[in-house]
């Protein structure tokens, strides 16, 4: 049985990373309790009371630990991952895996030197059952060739409970690095592209004027050899919505289209993971709520067999590079309140 440890309990995504690795058959030997957000640590202990807190370096040095999973402050993830890989461990980090071009270069070099796996858990695809159904439909040719994607990633700000680093661009890399990496991942995956070009990108701070460096809105237009995509991400989800965001993905194909309502069907069907398919055979709704997730079991298989079935290393680096490029080249919009 593969053994793993959790380092970096700074974001709640660590909960599903640990839970899904355990469900896929791995053994969690413990976690480092260091955190920038005591609420995350408290929630972790409530969910996993059987796990032991252990000193970070002890976990990194233990030769019997195969994998480190990490949801540290984003700017710290690269350093933890490099330490782990140099110690012979494969790594799964929360998105964004990296926040600067220099970190990307360092991690690419470390992967090349060590032969270890550096995987980013793009949860808006890997932990969404509707995404699994969409992947099957695309592979079956249900909508023909995918030529365009529209990815929407709205989020709830929850400002009162956010740690200080959440508002520090140098800590999280910016809204296009942090959130839009999800939608870039989906564009490349569903269109089958290995690379793309950032045609245009923009960011804005419309509603948090006391933190001028923060972005609460971002958008990207990207293009590959055979497809285009539009991405919009924001922090404007109202408190009244029964989910942290009405995340959606539309896949336009040459023979139809698929729309994913990932987290709710607003004022419609109950629950999450709604897939709508329209092609020459008709239009239907698919309830994807019981569809198995495959990323975590594939990741463990990759660790055992030294394969790249969960997400290729080239794909992970391509998504990261594009998100960094989009953030760096983004036009800064002028807030409406200052016009």
Secondary structure as the mmCIF struct_conf table of DSSP 4:
data_model
#
loop_
_struct_conf.conf_type_id
_struct_conf.id
_struct_conf.beg_label_comp_id
_struct_conf.beg_label_asym_id
_struct_conf.beg_label_seq_id
_struct_conf.end_label_comp_id
_struct_conf.end_label_asym_id
_struct_conf.end_label_seq_id
STRN STRN1 UNK A 3 UNK A 9
BEND BEND1 UNK A 10 UNK A 11
TURN_TY1_P TURN_TY1_P1 UNK A 12 UNK A 12
HELX_RH_AL_P HELX_RH_AL_P1 UNK A 13 UNK A 23
TURN_TY1_P TURN_TY1_P2 UNK A 24 UNK A 25
STRN STRN2 UNK A 27 UNK A 31
BEND BEND2 UNK A 36 UNK A 36
HELX_RH_AL_P HELX_RH_AL_P2 UNK A 38 UNK A 47
TURN_TY1_P TURN_TY1_P3 UNK A 49 UNK A 50
BEND BEND3 UNK A 51 UNK A 51
HELX_LH_PP_P HELX_LH_PP_P1 UNK A 52 UNK A 52
STRN STRN3 UNK A 53 UNK A 53
HELX_RH_AL_P HELX_RH_AL_P3 UNK A 56 UNK A 61
TURN_TY1_P TURN_TY1_P4 UNK A 63 UNK A 64
STRN STRN4 UNK A 67 UNK A 71
HELX_RH_AL_P HELX_RH_AL_P4 UNK A 74 UNK A 86
TURN_TY1_P TURN_TY1_P5 UNK A 87 UNK A 88
STRN STRN5 UNK A 90 UNK A 94
BEND BEND4 UNK A 95 UNK A 95
HELX_LH_PP_P HELX_LH_PP_P2 UNK A 96 UNK A 96
BEND BEND5 UNK A 97 UNK A 97
BEND BEND6 UNK A 99 UNK A 100
HELX_RH_AL_P HELX_RH_AL_P5 UNK A 101 UNK A 114
STRN STRN6 UNK A 118 UNK A 121
HELX_RH_AL_P HELX_RH_AL_P6 UNK A 123 UNK A 126
TURN_TY1_P TURN_TY1_P6 UNK A 127 UNK A 127
HELX_RH_AL_P HELX_RH_AL_P7 UNK A 129 UNK A 139
TURN_TY1_P TURN_TY1_P7 UNK A 140 UNK A 143
BEND BEND7 UNK A 145 UNK A 145
STRN STRN7 UNK A 146 UNK A 154
HELX_RH_3T_P HELX_RH_3T_P1 UNK A 159 UNK A 161
HELX_RH_3T_P HELX_RH_3T_P2 UNK A 164 UNK A 167
HELX_RH_AL_P HELX_RH_AL_P8 UNK A 169 UNK A 172
HELX_RH_AL_P HELX_RH_AL_P9 UNK A 175 UNK A 178
TURN_TY1_P TURN_TY1_P8 UNK A 179 UNK A 180
HELX_RH_AL_P HELX_RH_AL_P10 UNK A 181 UNK A 191
TURN_TY1_P TURN_TY1_P9 UNK A 192 UNK A 192
BEND BEND8 UNK A 194 UNK A 194
STRN STRN8 UNK A 197 UNK A 204
BEND BEND9 UNK A 206 UNK A 207
TURN_TY1_P TURN_TY1_P10 UNK A 209 UNK A 210
BEND BEND10 UNK A 211 UNK A 211
TURN_TY1_P TURN_TY1_P11 UNK A 212 UNK A 213
BEND BEND11 UNK A 216 UNK A 216
STRN STRN9 UNK A 217 UNK A 223
BEND BEND12 UNK A 225 UNK A 226
STRN STRN10 UNK A 228 UNK A 234
BEND BEND13 UNK A 235 UNK A 235
TURN_TY1_P TURN_TY1_P12 UNK A 239 UNK A 240
BEND BEND14 UNK A 241 UNK A 244
STRN STRN11 UNK A 248 UNK A 253
TURN_TY1_P TURN_TY1_P13 UNK A 254 UNK A 255
STRN STRN12 UNK A 256 UNK A 261
BEND BEND15 UNK A 263 UNK A 263
TURN_TY1_P TURN_TY1_P14 UNK A 266 UNK A 267
BEND BEND16 UNK A 268 UNK A 272
STRN STRN13 UNK A 274 UNK A 279
TURN_TY1_P TURN_TY1_P15 UNK A 280 UNK A 281
STRN STRN14 UNK A 282 UNK A 287
TURN_TY1_P TURN_TY1_P16 UNK A 289 UNK A 290
HELX_LH_PP_P HELX_LH_PP_P3 UNK A 291 UNK A 293
HELX_RH_AL_P HELX_RH_AL_P11 UNK A 295 UNK A 305
TURN_TY1_P TURN_TY1_P17 UNK A 306 UNK A 306
BEND BEND17 UNK A 310 UNK A 311
HELX_RH_AL_P HELX_RH_AL_P12 UNK A 313 UNK A 329
STRN STRN15 UNK A 331 UNK A 332
HELX_LH_PP_P HELX_LH_PP_P4 UNK A 333 UNK A 335
HELX_RH_3T_P HELX_RH_3T_P3 UNK A 336 UNK A 338
#
